[in-house]
Amino acid sequence: MTYNTNELVPSSKIVRNFWFYLSKISNKELDKIWILRNNKLDAVIISQKNYDWFEEYLENNEIKINQKKIKEEMKKSANSWLSDLVI
C-alpha cells in the first residue's frame, strides 16, 4: 500500500473541508485520500470510476479463485471415484 503525504488527511479535517477534498477527487487532482483517525489509516476516499474498476478487478479474481476451487474439487472427486473402482 503506497500513498503520498498529500493524500493523508485527518478525519477532523475531512469533516470540516469535505467539499474541498471531494473536489480534489472529482477533479482528479488526487486519486485517493487516506483518512487518518487517531494517527492510523482508517478509510479511503476514491472516485466512482476507480471504485468500479476495483470492484470489477475483485470480481474477476473471485471468479478465477472459484474456478480453481471447482477444478480442485472435481479432481478430488475423480480421484475418489477412481480409487473406489480399484478396490
C-alpha positions, 0 to 999 in steps of 0.5 A: 500500500503506497500513498503520498503525504498529500493524500493523508488527511485527518478525519477532523479535517475531512469533516470540516473541508469535505467539499474541498477534498471531494473536489480534489477527487472529482477533479482528479487532482488526487486519486485517493485520500487516506483518512487518518483517525487517531494517527492510523489509516482508517478509510479511503476516499476514491472516485466512482470510476476507480471504485468500479474498476476495483470492484470489477478487478475483485470480481474477476479474481473471485471468479478465477479463485472459484474456478480453481476451487471447482477444478480442485474439487472435481479432481478430488472427486475423480480421484475418489471415484477412481480409487473406489473402482480399484478396490 
